[in-house]
Structures are given as C-alpha cells and as structure tokens.
C-alpha cells in the first residue's frame, strides 16, 4: 500500500489505492460496523488513514485469507478484545511498578 500523506481521501482515491471498485467499499461499510468513514457536507465519504488501514485489513482477511464475512468480523472483534486485555495488563503492571518504586524509595530513605 502506498504512503498516505493526506489527511482525508475520497472514495475514488481509496478504491484505486486498494484496487477495488467503489461499490465494494460501500458494501464493506455496511457489513463491518467498525468501518465508519466520515461524510462531508455534500454527503461524500471521506476516509482517514485509519479507515484505509482498517479497509486494507478487511480486504486481506476476506480476499487473501479467504475468511467469510462473519469470520472476518469475528477475527476483528477478538483482536479488539485482545488489545483491550493487553492495555489492562500494561496498566496494572504500571501500577505495580509505581508501588515497587515507592517501596524501594521508602526503604532507601
């Protein structure tokens, strides 16, 4: 995928970038609730870098890894929950580290 330098991209640019037609992008928008590009005042879809990366991931799951749409949705959902678990673990480890540093400082002082 090419380097994304602009803040927003139109649907035609994204379709060309990903090598798909516009109707496929609209279809995936309906099938994947996590894909919600903004719309400008004229009602045209505008995609951010994150939207394009998410679309690329969806296309990879469905077209390259041959997952069904439901399988791709489940994969994305489980990935999201794993990321939340990791964030919680990191947060807890940071709390433990703070406690240990405070304890060390009290013992030294």
MDTraj code that builds the backbone (N, CA, C; nanometers):
import mdtraj as md
import numpy as np

residues = "UNK UNK UNK UNK UNK UNK UNK UNK UNK UNK UNK UNK UNK UNK UNK UNK UNK UNK UNK UNK UNK UNK UNK UNK UNK UNK UNK UNK UNK UNK UNK UNK UNK UNK UNK UNK UNK UNK UNK UNK UNK UNK UNK UNK UNK UNK UNK UNK UNK UNK UNK UNK UNK UNK UNK UNK UNK UNK UNK UNK UNK UNK UNK UNK UNK UNK UNK UNK UNK UNK UNK UNK UNK UNK UNK UNK UNK UNK UNK UNK UNK UNK UNK UNK UNK UNK UNK UNK UNK UNK UNK UNK UNK UNK UNK UNK UNK UNK UNK UNK UNK UNK UNK UNK UNK UNK UNK UNK UNK".split()
xyz = np.array([
    [0.0853, -0.1179, 0.0000],
    [0.0000, 0.0000, 0.0000],
    [0.0893, 0.1233, 0.0000],
    [0.0493, 0.2245, -0.0738],
    [0.1311, 0.3449, -0.0864],
    [0.1303, 0.4273, 0.0425],
    [0.2271, 0.5166, 0.0537],
    [0.2389, 0.6033, 0.1707],
    [0.1235, 0.7029, 0.1720],
    [0.0563, 0.7125, 0.2864],
    [-0.0579, 0.8026, 0.2991],
    [-0.0095, 0.9367, 0.3531],
    [-0.0235, 1.0401, 0.2726],
    [0.0281, 1.1708, 0.3122],
    [-0.0816, 1.2730, 0.3401],
    [-0.1990, 1.2537, 0.2835],
    [-0.3083, 1.3494, 0.3046],
    [-0.3868, 1.3129, 0.4306],
    [-0.4629, 1.4088, 0.4778],
    [-0.5455, 1.3857, 0.5963],
    [-0.6720, 1.3061, 0.5614],
    [-0.7339, 1.3391, 0.4486],
    [-0.8563, 1.2719, 0.4061],
    [-0.8452, 1.2316, 0.2591],
    [-0.9124, 1.1208, 0.2260],
    [-0.9129, 1.0702, 0.0894],
    [-1.0571, 1.0447, 0.0476],
    [-1.0859, 1.0739, -0.0776],
    [-1.2180, 1.0456, -0.1331],
    [-1.2325, 0.8970, -0.1632],
    [-1.3561, 0.8551, -0.1841],
    [-1.3830, 0.7135, -0.2058],
    [-1.3159, 0.6628, -0.3339],
    [-1.3085, 0.7441, -0.4375],
    [-1.2440, 0.7031, -0.5630],
    [-1.0948, 0.6795, -0.5395],
    [-1.0301, 0.7700, -0.4641],
    [-0.8875, 0.7542, -0.4357],
    [-0.8608, 0.6254, -0.3584],
    [-0.9465, 0.5982, -0.2602],
    [-0.9289, 0.4788, -0.1770],
    [-0.9510, 0.3529, -0.2599],
    [-1.0537, 0.3534, -0.3426],
    [-1.0815, 0.2377, -0.4274],
    [-0.9629, 0.2105, -0.5199],
    [-0.9083, 0.3150, -0.5812],
    [-0.7931, 0.2982, -0.6701],
    [-0.6715, 0.2489, -0.5923],
    [-0.6514, 0.3038, -0.4738],
    [-0.5373, 0.2672, -0.3903],
    [-0.5416, 0.1184, -0.3530],
    [-0.6614, 0.0691, -0.3218],
    [-0.6768, -0.0689, -0.2771],
    [-0.7064, -0.1657, -0.3921],
    [-0.7272, -0.1121, -0.5103],
    [-0.7513, -0.1977, -0.6260],
    [-0.8881, -0.2638, -0.6266],
    [-0.9875, -0.1943, -0.5742],
    [-1.1250, -0.2471, -0.5725],
    [-1.2174, -0.1414, -0.6312],
    [-1.3425, -0.1802, -0.6543],
    [-1.4361, -0.0803, -0.7038],
    [-1.5095, -0.0137, -0.5866],
    [-1.5704, 0.0983, -0.6151],
    [-1.6365, 0.1792, -0.5126],
    [-1.7489, 0.1018, -0.4451],
    [-1.8226, 0.0239, -0.5212],
    [-1.9356, -0.0494, -0.4625],
    [-1.8875, -0.1493, -0.3562],
    [-1.7695, -0.2044, -0.3746],
    [-1.7153, -0.2971, -0.2745],
    [-1.6861, -0.2229, -0.1439],
    [-1.6363, -0.1004, -0.1532],
    [-1.6109, -0.0209, -0.0324],
    [-1.7417, 0.0082, 0.0407],
    [-1.8442, 0.0434, -0.0342],
    [-1.9751, 0.0699, 0.0271],
    [-2.0322, -0.0580, 0.0908],
    [-2.0136, -0.1695, 0.0230],
    [-2.0602, -0.2981, 0.0754],
    [-1.9920, -0.3305, 0.2085],
    [-1.8588, -0.3165, 0.2128],
    [-1.7863, -0.3464, 0.3363],
    [-1.8247, -0.2508, 0.4486],
    [-1.8584, -0.1287, 0.4124],
    [-1.9037, -0.0323, 0.5136],
    [-2.0329, -0.0818, 0.5808],
    [-2.1204, -0.1442, 0.5028],
    [-2.2453, -0.1978, 0.5581],
    [-2.2207, -0.3255, 0.6384],
    [-2.1252, -0.4070, 0.5932],
    [-2.1003, -0.5374, 0.6553],
    [-2.0135, -0.5309, 0.7813],
    [-1.9313, -0.4280, 0.7947],
    [-1.8400, -0.4178, 0.9086],
    [-1.8719, -0.2915, 0.9886],
    [-1.9372, -0.3086, 1.1030],
    [-1.9779, -0.1922, 1.1823],
    [-1.8598, -0.1074, 1.2309],
    [-1.7407, -0.1651, 1.2330],
    [-1.6236, -0.0902, 1.2784],
    [-1.5716, 0.0044, 1.1705],
    [-1.6199, -0.0082, 1.0500],
    [-1.5771, 0.0774, 0.9396],
    [-1.6815, 0.1870, 0.9192],
    [-1.6490, 0.3062, 0.9632],
    [-1.7419, 0.4185, 0.9529],
    [-1.6696, 0.5436, 0.9036],
    [-1.6478, 0.5544, 0.7712],
    [-1.5848, 0.6773, 0.7227],
    [-1.6791, 0.7962, 0.7433],
    [-1.6191, 0.9107, 0.7653],
    [-1.6993, 1.0321, 0.7804],
    [-1.7582, 1.0708, 0.6461],
    [-1.8543, 1.1623, 0.6519],
    [-1.9097, 1.2181, 0.5288],
    [-1.8969, 1.3699, 0.5372],
    [-1.8660, 1.4308, 0.4236],
    [-1.8543, 1.5760, 0.4221],
    [-1.9927, 1.6377, 0.4065],
    [-1.9981, 1.7681, 0.3950],
    [-2.1277, 1.8369, 0.3854],
    [-2.2080, 1.7933, 0.2640],
    [-2.1396, 1.7561, 0.1594],
    [-2.2080, 1.7115, 0.0379],
    [-2.2541, 1.5661, 0.0488],
    [-2.2152, 1.4972, 0.1569],
    [-2.2548, 1.3581, 0.1751],
    [-2.1562, 1.2583, 0.1176],
    [-2.0425, 1.3078, 0.0671],
    [-1.9401, 1.2191, 0.0113],
    [-1.8579, 1.1580, 0.1242],
    [-1.8236, 1.0298, 0.1089],
    [-1.7418, 0.9628, 0.2092],
    [-1.5992, 1.0157, 0.2028],
    [-1.5428, 1.0414, 0.3201],
    [-1.4019, 1.0796, 0.3275],
    [-1.3343, 0.9858, 0.4270],
    [-1.2238, 0.9299, 0.3827],
    [-1.1542, 0.8262, 0.4579],
    [-1.0268, 0.8825, 0.5202],
    [-1.0025, 0.8465, 0.6452],
    [-0.8782, 0.8827, 0.7122],
    [-0.7771, 0.7700, 0.6913],
    [-0.6556, 0.7940, 0.7344],
    [-0.5513, 0.6915, 0.7251],
    [-0.5951, 0.5659, 0.8008],
    [-0.6555, 0.5835, 0.9198],
    [-0.7020, 0.4688, 0.9990],
    [-0.8111, 0.3909, 0.9257],
    [-0.9039, 0.4632, 0.8609],
    [-1.0093, 0.3962, 0.7835],
    [-0.9490, 0.3109, 0.6722],
    [-0.8494, 0.3658, 0.6045],
    [-0.7871, 0.2953, 0.4922],
    [-0.7114, 0.1729, 0.5429],
    [-0.6413, 0.1863, 0.6546],
    [-0.5706, 0.0711, 0.7111],
    [-0.6688, -0.0372, 0.7530],
    [-0.7823, 0.0037, 0.8098],
    [-0.8853, -0.0923, 0.8504],
    [-0.9429, -0.1633, 0.7274],
    [-0.9701, -0.0880, 0.6224],
    [-1.0190, -0.1469, 0.4983],
    [-0.9178, -0.2453, 0.4405],
    [-0.7922, -0.2085, 0.4441],
    [-0.6865, -0.2967, 0.3931],
    [-0.6861, -0.4276, 0.4717],
    [-0.7036, -0.4184, 0.6028],
    [-0.7079, -0.5381, 0.6868],
    [-0.8293, -0.6248, 0.6519],
    [-0.9439, -0.5627, 0.6319],
    [-1.0652, -0.6363, 0.5949],
    [-1.0437, -0.7081, 0.4614],
    [-0.9897, -0.6365, 0.3638],
    [-0.9647, -0.6972, 0.2326],
    [-0.8673, -0.8142, 0.2438],
    [-0.7661, -0.7987, 0.3265],
    [-0.6688, -0.9062, 0.3460],
    [-0.7357, -1.0301, 0.4052],
    [-0.8221, -1.0094, 0.5054],
    [-0.8898, -1.1221, 0.5695],
    [-0.9844, -1.1931, 0.4732],
    [-1.0612, -1.1150, 0.3975],
    [-1.1646, -1.1730, 0.3116],
    [-1.1073, -1.2264, 0.1808],
    [-1.0201, -1.1499, 0.1183],
    [-0.9757, -1.1881, -0.0155],
    [-0.8479, -1.2719, -0.0159],
    [-0.7559, -1.2437, 0.0744],
    [-0.6310, -1.3198, 0.0742],
    [-0.6386, -1.4423, 0.1649],
    [-0.6934, -1.4239, 0.2851],
    [-0.7017, -1.5364, 0.3780],
    [-0.8302, -1.6161, 0.3597],
    [-0.9174, -1.5677, 0.2727],
    [-1.0409, -1.6372, 0.2342],
    [-1.1364, -1.6621, 0.3517],
    [-1.1398, -1.5694, 0.4487],
    [-1.2375, -1.5807, 0.5568],
    [-1.3735, -1.5355, 0.5053],
    [-1.4785, -1.5907, 0.5627],
    [-1.6124, -1.5416, 0.5307],
    [-1.6274, -1.4045, 0.5949],
    [-1.7323, -1.3331, 0.5587],
    [-1.7546, -1.2016, 0.6202],
    [-1.7732, -1.2155, 0.7706],
    [-1.8497, -1.3169, 0.8117],
    [-1.8696, -1.3400, 0.9553],
    [-1.7373, -1.3764, 1.0218],
    [-1.6579, -1.4588, 0.9573],
    [-1.5281, -1.4960, 1.0118],
    [-1.4368, -1.3755, 1.0271],
    [-1.4388, -1.2860, 0.9289],
    [-1.3566, -1.1646, 0.9361],
    [-1.4053, -1.0738, 1.0490],
    [-1.5385, -1.0613, 1.0632],
    [-1.5932, -0.9797, 1.1741],
    [-1.5499, -1.0359, 1.3088],
    [-1.5587, -1.1688, 1.3236],
    [-1.5186, -1.2326, 1.4490],
    [-1.3692, -1.2136, 1.4756],
    [-1.2890, -1.2259, 1.3719],
    [-1.1439, -1.2065, 1.3866],
    [-1.1137, -1.0648, 1.4356],
    [-1.1776, -0.9659, 1.3735],
    [-1.1553, -0.8266, 1.4138],
    [-1.2043, -0.8014, 1.5557],
    [-1.3170, -0.8634, 1.5903],
    [-1.3721, -0.8463, 1.7247],
    [-1.2801, -0.9078, 1.8300],
    [-1.2300, -1.0275, 1.8041],
    [-1.1415, -1.0937, 1.9004],
    [-1.0096, -1.0187, 1.9121],
    [-0.9609, -0.9643, 1.8002],
    [-0.8384, -0.8840, 1.8045],
    [-0.8577, -0.7603, 1.8910],
    [-0.9736, -0.6992, 1.8776],
    [-1.0046, -0.5800, 1.9555],
    [-1.0101, -0.6123, 2.1047],
    [-1.0725, -0.7247, 2.1400],
    [-1.0809, -0.7611, 2.2815],
    [-0.9436, -0.7986, 2.3358],
    [-0.8580, -0.8615, 2.2544],
    [-0.7209, -0.8921, 2.2970],
    [-0.6429, -0.7637, 2.3226],
    [-0.6619, -0.6639, 2.2373],
    [-0.5935, -0.5369, 2.2564],
    [-0.6379, -0.4708, 2.3866],
    [-0.7657, -0.4799, 2.4185],
    [-0.8152, -0.4233, 2.5446],
    [-0.7550, -0.4964, 2.6641],
    [-0.7459, -0.6283, 2.6556],
    [-0.6847, -0.7055, 2.7637],
    [-0.5388, -0.6653, 2.7832],
    [-0.4675, -0.6469, 2.6750],
    [-0.3269, -0.6077, 2.6837],
    [-0.3143, -0.4698, 2.7472],
    [-0.4007, -0.3767, 2.7102],
    [-0.3986, -0.2428, 2.7705],
    [-0.4218, -0.2507, 2.9206],
    [-0.5162, -0.3351, 2.9619],
    [-0.5437, -0.3511, 3.1052],
    [-0.4240, -0.4103, 3.1775],
    [-0.3582, -0.5095, 3.1155],
    [-0.2399, -0.5705, 3.1774],
    [-0.1270, -0.4695, 3.1902],
    [-0.1045, -0.3903, 3.0871],
    [0.0008, -0.2888, 3.0915],
    [-0.0287, -0.1872, 3.2009],
    [-0.1528, -0.1468, 3.2107],
    [-0.1923, -0.0517, 3.3149],
    [-0.1664, -0.1092, 3.4540],
    [-0.2042, -0.2331, 3.4737],
    [-0.1830, -0.2999, 3.6027],
    [-0.0340, -0.3126, 3.6333],
    [0.0468, -0.3479, 3.5338],
    [0.1915, -0.3578, 3.5537],
    [0.2524, -0.2215, 3.5878],
    [0.2009, -0.1159, 3.5277],
    [0.2497, 0.0177, 3.5607],
    [0.2176, 0.0534, 3.7068],
    [0.0984, 0.0141, 3.7528],
    [0.0618, 0.0367, 3.8935],
    [0.1564, -0.0390, 3.9864],
    [0.1838, -0.1631, 3.9533],
    [0.2738, -0.2453, 4.0341],
    [0.4131, -0.1832, 4.0363],
    [0.4591, -0.1354, 3.9220],
    [0.5913, -0.0734, 3.9146],
    [0.5958, 0.0499, 4.0044],
    [0.4937, 0.1345, 3.9980],
    [0.4895, 0.2539, 4.0834],
    [0.4962, 0.2147, 4.2308],
    [0.4192, 0.1119, 4.2682],
    [0.4196, 0.0649, 4.4057],
    [0.5597, 0.0182, 4.4468],
    [0.6240, -0.0593, 4.3605],
    [0.7570, -0.1112, 4.3911],
    [0.8606, 0.0012, 4.4009],
    [0.8507, 0.0994, 4.3132],
    [0.9438, 0.2131, 4.3192],
    [0.9229, 0.2909, 4.4484],
    [0.7978, 0.3133, 4.4860],
    [0.7688, 0.3839, 4.6122],
    [0.8223, 0.3051, 4.7312],
    [0.8022, 0.1749, 4.7298],
    [0.8506, 0.0893, 4.8385],
    [1.0025, 0.0949, 4.8466],
    [1.0698, 0.0841, 4.7327],
    [1.2153, 0.0933, 4.7290],
    [1.2628, 0.2270, 4.7841],
    [1.1991, 0.3353, 4.7406],
    [1.2377, 0.4673, 4.7864],
    [1.2191, 0.4837, 4.9373],
    [1.1125, 0.4250, 4.9930],
    [1.0892, 0.4328, 5.1368],
    [1.1936, 0.3526, 5.2128],
    [1.2331, 0.2385, 5.1591],
    [1.3347, 0.1562, 5.2251],
    [1.4716, 0.2219, 5.2194],
    [1.5008, 0.2921, 5.1120],
    [1.6295, 0.3592, 5.0997],
    [1.6367, 0.4855, 5.1836],
    [1.5229, 0.5512, 5.2026],
    [1.5215, 0.6814, 5.2692],
    [1.4990, 0.6695, 5.4118],
])
top = md.Topology()
chain = top.add_chain()
for i, resn in enumerate(residues, 1):
    res = top.add_residue(resn, chain, resSeq=i)
    for name in ("N", "CA", "C"):
        top.add_atom(name, md.element.get_by_symbol(name[0]), res)
traj = md.Trajectory(xyz[None], top)
